[in-house]
């Protein structure tokens, strides 16, 4: 006696081989995962270019780019940053200057010190506009429009 049910013949209900159904499922899953990855990459920050730790940076005023600025203590814990001026410098008081979040600014392709998620889309950054300050990890400079001398 011969069996002709779909399990023994490898067919699904509409007469197509079951393997084609599995290929379609796998393709759909792959497509959905690709879309999710692409959407995540569009908004995701690049990998932070430094490890958590305590550093010395220079606080520099963009209006006076030739000025050396002054040293500040920077504490980075994940994406959280605290910038402390250890002693008064010109018009800048001693104490916490920034307590914020490190964010990638896609438009300028620079790291910024942000205070709200809207800072990621600020029209301009660093310098003396209304945007957030820029932090340069290679040169260890925080560009602002404050404290120039």
C-alpha positions in Angstrom: 0.0 0.0 0.0 1.4 3.3 -1.1 1.1 6.5 1.0 0.4 9.7 -0.9 -0.1 12.2 2.0 1.9 15.5 1.9 4.3 14.4 4.7 5.6 11.5 2.8 5.7 13.2 -0.6 7.4 16.4 0.7 4.6 18.6 -0.6 2.7 21.3 1.1 -1.1 21.7 0.7 -0.9 23.6 -2.6 1.3 21.0 -4.3 4.6 22.9 -3.9 7.6 21.2 -2.4 7.9 22.0 1.4 11.5 23.1 0.9 10.3 26.1 -1.1 8.1 27.2 1.8 11.1 27.0 4.1 13.2 29.1 1.7 10.5 31.7 1.5 10.3 31.9 5.3 14.1 32.2 5.6 14.2 34.9 2.9 11.5 36.9 4.7 13.2 36.7 8.0 16.5 37.8 6.5 14.8 40.7 4.7 13.2 41.9 8.0 16.4 41.6 9.9 18.2 43.6 7.2 15.6 46.4 7.5 15.9 46.5 11.3 19.7 46.7 11.1 19.6 49.5 8.5 17.2 51.5 10.6 19.3 51.1 13.7 22.5 52.2 11.8 20.9 55.3 10.5 20.4 56.7 14.0 23.0 54.9 16.1 26.1 56.8 17.3 29.4 55.4 16.2 31.5 53.7 18.9 32.7 56.2 21.4 36.4 56.8 20.6 37.6 56.7 24.2 37.1 54.5 27.2 35.4 55.5 30.5 37.9 57.2 32.7 39.3 60.6 33.9 41.2 62.8 31.4 42.6 66.3 31.0 41.3 68.2 28.0 41.7 71.9 27.0 38.7 74.2 27.1 39.1 76.5 24.1 37.0 79.4 22.8 36.3 79.3 19.0 36.4 83.1 18.8 40.0 82.9 19.8 41.3 79.8 18.1 45.0 80.6 18.6 44.5 80.9 22.4 45.6 77.7 24.2 42.5 77.9 26.4 42.8 76.2 29.8 43.0 72.7 31.2 39.8 71.0 32.5 39.2 67.7 34.2 36.9 65.4 32.2 35.2 62.4 33.6 33.6 60.0 31.1 31.4 57.1 32.2 29.9 55.5 29.2 28.2 58.3 27.3 28.0 60.6 30.4 30.5 63.4 30.6 31.4 65.8 33.4 33.7 68.7 32.7 35.3 70.4 35.7 37.4 73.6 35.8 39.8 73.0 38.7 40.5 76.7 39.2 39.1 80.0 37.9 40.3 81.1 34.5 39.4 84.5 33.2 35.7 84.8 33.3 35.3 81.0 33.9 34.6 80.0 37.5 36.0 76.9 39.1 33.6 74.0 39.3 31.4 72.0 37.0 31.2 73.5 33.5 29.3 70.6 31.8 27.3 67.6 33.1 25.8 66.1 30.0 25.8 63.3 27.4 28.2 62.6 24.6 26.4 62.4 21.3 27.3 62.1 17.7 26.2 65.0 15.5 25.6 63.4 12.1 25.4 66.6 10.1 28.9 67.8 11.2 30.3 64.3 11.8 31.6 65.4 15.2 31.1 64.4 18.8 29.1 66.9 20.9 28.3 67.5 24.5 24.5 67.4 24.5 21.9 68.3 27.0 18.9 67.0 25.1 18.3 64.6 22.3 17.4 67.6 20.1 21.1 68.6 20.2 21.8 65.7 17.8 20.0 67.7 15.1 21.2 71.2 16.0 21.8 73.3 12.9 25.3 74.2 14.0 27.7 73.0 16.8 30.8 74.3 18.5 31.9 77.8 17.7 29.6 80.6 18.8 26.2 79.6 17.5 23.4 78.4 19.7 24.4 74.8 19.3 26.1 72.4 21.7 29.9 72.4 22.3 32.1 70.1 20.3 34.5 67.6 21.9 37.6 66.5 19.9 38.9 63.2 21.3 42.1 63.2 19.2 43.3 66.7 20.2 41.5 66.6 23.6 39.9 69.9 23.0 36.4 71.1 24.0 35.4 73.9 21.6 33.0 76.5 23.1 32.3 80.2 22.9 33.0 80.9 26.5 36.0 82.1 28.5 38.1 83.3 25.6 41.2 85.2 26.6 
